[in-house]
Amino acid sequence: MSGPLYHLTIRPPVLEGCEAITEQVSSLRARFGGALVYLNPNHHSPLYVPRLAFGFHRLSAIRSYEPGIDLHHVFNPDPFVFPILRLLRRPIVYSLTGALSQGARIPPFLSSLPALTVADERSLARARAQGLDNVLLVRTGLDTRRFSHTPLALQSQLRLLVGSAPWSRSQFRSKGVDALLDAAKACPGLHLTFLWRGVLLDEMVKRVRRRGVEHQVRVLNERVDVNEVLAGVHASVALATDPAVIHPYPHSLIESLAAGKPVLLSYAIPMSDYVREKELGCTIDQVTPGAILSVIEQLRGHYPALEHAAHARGGQDFCLAPMIGAYEKVYERVA
């Protein structure tokens, strides 16, 4: 196999190594080779370019790659048909990086592709309920060997690590950032460390100052050793009101488990099913300050058992090799 051509619909990351999907693609390229194309031109366009026009600015480059590739591999959060895809001359693998929402329909074009991959069981069931026979489950994997367990005694202050930073202002609400800041304002014993990625930092600083929680909130807007940061927290949290705005199995939560730290997450995130089944953390149904404070008390009350379970299981269910192997099978099927 000559290797795929990878397509991302996000903007190139401002901070290298701080975006989950680019790290995943880097792992695939290390195994299968292939180049990477960013279809989103908005990082350098003076005017906003809508999704319908994504990729046309790279069409000549894509054409130059096609004689030497076996397939295209497209990553996008929702089942959107980018018009550029209809012009591709090699088979397409389309990977949903977000969860398929209840009631979301798969467009006919995507159902006709050789392979449509999803990362969670909910999305798999919803896609198959629509009669799709090209949908395949590929669970997220990463190099969990980079993480080690450093216990942190739980005393008066609870320290949480927050990943999955917003890409847009609307995601301050849909990713639970505002609710977490409001919870911190109501609970002086709550400390939040946010992993940021160079986008909307000024907006985040304004929201922290508006609530007067500067002494409780730390924003790391740089590339950091996540294992080192995890050593200084008790647990990690990821919240979302819409499953399409966050990865079904967020890297920040997988890394937390690999470091033996339990997790808090909203039910909208499919990983919550796994966390509840394995008793590796706490979940909430509503992303509100009150619900967050309630689940924090639940975490406090069961912390020794949850930490023990997280440490015992670690990240063994999310190692890199199974994900690479699953995509290898997908590529063989397509190419």
C-alpha positions in Angstrom: 0.0 0.0 0.0 1.3 3.4 -1.0 -0.2 5.2 2.0 -3.2 7.5 2.5 -3.6 11.2 2.1 -4.9 12.6 5.3 -7.4 15.5 5.4 -8.2 17.6 8.5 -11.1 20.1 8.5 -9.8 22.0 11.6 -7.4 24.8 11.4 -3.7 24.0 11.9 -3.0 24.0 15.7 -1.5 27.2 17.1 0.5 25.1 19.7 2.1 22.0 18.2 1.2 18.8 20.0 -1.8 20.3 21.8 -4.6 19.0 19.6 -5.8 15.4 19.9 -6.7 14.7 16.3 -3.4 16.0 14.9 -1.6 13.7 17.3 -3.7 10.8 16.2 -3.0 11.5 12.6 0.7 11.8 13.4 0.6 8.3 14.9 -1.1 7.0 11.7 1.5 8.7 9.5 4.3 7.2 11.5 2.9 3.8 10.7 1.5 4.1 7.2 3.3 7.2 5.8 1.3 9.7 3.8 1.0 13.4 3.7 -1.4 15.8 5.6 -3.7 18.4 4.0 -5.7 21.0 6.0 -8.9 21.7 4.2 -9.9 24.7 6.4 -8.4 27.9 4.9 -9.6 30.2 7.7 -6.2 30.4 9.5 -4.9 32.6 6.7 -8.0 33.9 4.8 -8.9 37.6 5.3 -12.6 36.7 5.0 -14.4 33.8 6.6 -14.7 30.8 4.3 -17.7 28.6 4.8 -17.4 24.8 5.0 -18.9 24.4 1.6 -15.7 25.9 0.1 -13.2 24.0 2.3 -10.4 22.3 0.4 -10.7 24.0 -3.0 -7.6 26.2 -2.3 -5.7 22.9 -2.0 -7.2 21.1 -5.0 -4.1 21.3 -7.2 -1.9 19.9 -4.3 -4.4 17.1 -3.7 -4.4 16.3 -7.4 -0.6 16.1 -7.3 -0.7 13.6 -4.5 -3.3 11.3 -6.0 -1.2 9.2 -8.4 1.0 8.1 -5.4 -1.7 7.2 -2.9 -4.2 4.4 -2.4 -6.9 6.3 -0.5 -8.0 9.5 1.2 -8.7 9.6 4.9 -10.9 12.5 6.0 -11.4 13.4 9.7 -14.4 15.6 10.7 -16.5 16.0 13.8 -19.9 15.6 12.1 -21.3 13.8 9.0 -21.0 16.8 6.7 -20.4 16.3 3.0 -17.7 18.7 1.8 -18.2 19.3 -1.9 -14.4 18.9 -2.5 -14.9 15.2 -1.6 -16.9 14.6 -4.7 -13.9 15.6 -6.8 -11.5 13.1 -5.2 -10.3 10.3 -7.5 -9.2 7.7 -4.9 -11.4 5.8 -2.4 -12.4 7.7 0.8 -12.3 6.7 4.4 -14.4 9.2 6.5 -13.8 9.2 10.2 -16.2 11.0 12.6 -14.1 12.6 15.3 -17.2 13.6 17.2 -20.1 11.5 18.4 -23.2 11.0 16.2 -26.0 12.9 17.9 -29.4 11.3 18.6 -31.4 11.8 15.4 -28.5 12.9 13.2 -28.8 11.5 9.7 -25.9 10.1 7.6 -26.1 11.7 4.2 -26.3 9.3 1.2 -22.9 10.3 0.0 -21.2 9.1 3.2 -23.3 5.9 3.3 -21.9 5.1 -0.2 -18.2 5.4 0.8 -16.1 2.3 1.3 -15.7 3.0 5.0 -17.1 5.4 7.6 -15.5 5.0 11.0 -16.8 6.0 14.4 -15.0 6.0 17.8 -17.8 5.0 20.1 -20.5 2.4 20.5 -23.4 4.9 20.6 -22.5 6.3 17.2 -22.0 2.8 15.8 -25.5 1.8 16.9 -27.1 5.0 15.6 -25.4 4.6 12.2 -26.4 1.0 11.9 -29.9 1.8 12.8 -30.0 3.8 9.6 -29.1 0.7 7.6 -25.5 1.6 7.0 -23.2 -1.4 6.3 -20.0 0.6 5.8 -19.7 1.9 9.4 -16.8 0.5 11.4 -15.8 1.1 15.1 -12.2 2.3 15.7 -11.7 3.2 19.3 -9.3 6.0 20.2 -5.8 5.0 21.1 -2.7 6.8 22.2 0.7 6.1 23.7 -0.3 5.5 27.3 3.2 4.5 28.3 4.1 8.1 28.7 2.1 8.4 31.9 2.8 7.3 35.4 0.8 7.5 38.7 1.7 10.1 41.3 -0.7 10.0 44.2 -2.0 13.4 45.6 -3.6 13.4 49.0 -7.2 14.8 48.9 -7.5 17.5 51.6 -9.5 20.7 51.7 -8.7 21.7 48.1 -9.9 19.6 45.1 -7.7 20.1 42.0 -9.1 19.3 38.6 -7.5 19.3 35.1 -9.7 20.5 32.3 -8.8 19.6 28.7 -10.8 20.1 25.4 -10.4 23.8 25.2 -13.0 25.8 23.1 -12.5 26.5 19.5 -15.2 29.2 19.4 -17.0 31.5 21.9 -20.1 29.4 21.8 -18.1 26.5 23.1 -17.4 28.2 26.4 -21.0 27.1 27.1 -21.2 23.9 25.1 -18.0 22.6 26.6 -18.9 23.5 30.1 -16.2 26.1 30.7 -18.6 28.8 31.9 -20.3 26.3 34.3 -17.0 25.2 35.7 -15.9 28.8 36.4 -19.3 29.5 38.0 -18.8 26.4 40.2 -15.4 27.6 41.2 -16.8 31.0 42.2 -19.3 29.1 44.5 -16.7 26.7 45.9 -13.5 28.3 47.1 -12.0 24.8 47.6 -12.2 24.0 43.9 -9.0 24.6 41.8 -9.1 24.3 38.0 -6.1 23.9 35.7 -7.1 24.4 32.0 -5.0 23.1 29.1 -5.3 25.8 26.5 -4.2 25.7 22.9 -3.5 29.3 21.8 -7.1 30.2 20.8 -9.4 32.7 22.6 -7.0 33.1 25.5 -8.0 36.8 26.0 -11.7 35.7 26.2 -10.8 33.1 28.8 -8.9 35.6 30.9 -11.9 38.0 30.8 -14.2 35.3 32.0 -12.0 34.3 34.9 -11.5 37.9 36.0 -15.2 38.7 35.7 -15.9 36.0 38.3 -13.0 36.9 40.5 -11.6 33.4 40.6 -8.0 34.2 39.4 -6.5 32.5 42.5 -8.5 29.3 41.7 -7.8 29.0 38.0 -4.6 28.3 36.1 -4.5 28.4 32.3 -1.6 26.7 30.7 -1.4 28.2 27.2 1.8 26.4 26.2 3.0 23.0 25.4 3.5 21.1 28.7 4.4 17.7 30.0 0.8 16.5 30.7 2.1 13.7 32.9 3.8 16.3 35.1 0.6 18.4 35.2 -1.5 15.3 36.1 0.8 14.7 39.1 -0.6 17.9 40.6 -4.3 17.2 40.3 -6.8 14.8 41.8 -8.9 14.1 38.7 -9.7 15.3 35.2 -12.9 16.7 33.9 -14.5 17.1 30.4 -18.0 18.5 30.0 -20.2 18.9 26.9 -23.8 19.6 26.2 -23.5 18.4 22.6 -21.6 15.2 21.8 -20.5 16.7 18.4 -18.2 19.3 20.0 -15.9 16.9 21.8 -14.2 13.6 21.0 -16.2 10.6 22.1 -13.2 9.4 24.1 -11.3 12.7 24.9 -7.6 12.3 25.0 -7.4 14.3 28.2 -9.5 11.8 30.0 -7.6 8.8 28.6 -4.4 10.4 29.7 -5.9 11.0 33.2 -6.8 7.3 33.5 -3.3 6.3 32.2 -1.9 8.4 35.1 -4.2 6.7 37.6 -6.4 9.7 38.1 -10.3 9.3 38.0 -12.4 11.4 35.7 -15.6 13.5 35.7 -17.6 13.9 32.6 -21.1 14.7 31.2 -23.4 12.0 30.0 -23.4 13.6 26.5 -19.9 12.3 26.1 -20.0 8.6 25.1 -17.0 7.7 27.2 -19.3 8.2 30.2 -20.8 4.7 29.5 -17.4 3.2 29.9 -16.5 5.2 33.0 -19.7 4.1 34.7 -19.3 0.5 33.8 -15.7 0.3 35.0 -16.3 2.7 38.0 -13.4 5.0 37.1 -15.1 8.3 37.9 -18.3 10.2 38.1 -20.8 11.4 35.5 -23.4 14.2 35.4 -26.5 14.6 33.3 -26.8 18.4 33.3 -23.8 20.7 32.7 -24.7 23.3 35.4 -22.8 24.8 38.3 -25.1 23.0 40.8 -24.6 19.6 39.1 -20.9 20.1 39.0 -20.7 20.9 42.7 -22.9 17.9 43.5 -20.7 15.5 41.5 -17.6 17.0 43.1 -19.0 16.0 46.5 -19.6 12.5 45.1 -16.0 12.4 43.9 -14.8 13.5 47.4 -16.8 10.8 49.1 -15.6 8.0 46.9 -12.1 9.2 45.9 -9.9 6.5 47.4 -11.9 3.7 45.6 -12.1 5.7 42.3 -8.4 6.5 42.4 -7.5 2.8 43.1 -9.7 1.7 40.2 -8.1 4.3 37.8 -4.6 3.3 38.9 -5.4 -0.4 38.6 -6.9 -0.1 35.1 -4.8 2.8 33.8 -5.0 3.4 30.1 -4.9 -0.3 29.1 -8.1 -0.1 27.1 -6.8 2.8 25.0 -3.3 1.7 23.9 -2.1 2.9 20.5 -1.5 -0.5 18.9 -5.2 -1.6 18.8 -6.2 1.7 17.0 -3.3 1.3 14.5 -4.4 -2.3 13.9 -8.0 -1.4 13.4 -7.2 1.3 10.8 -4.8 -1.1 9.1 -7.8 -3.4 8.6 -9.9 -0.5 7.3 -7.2 0.5 4.8 -6.9 -3.1 3.6 -10.6 -3.3 3.1 -10.7 -0.1 1.1 -7.5 -0.2 -0.9 
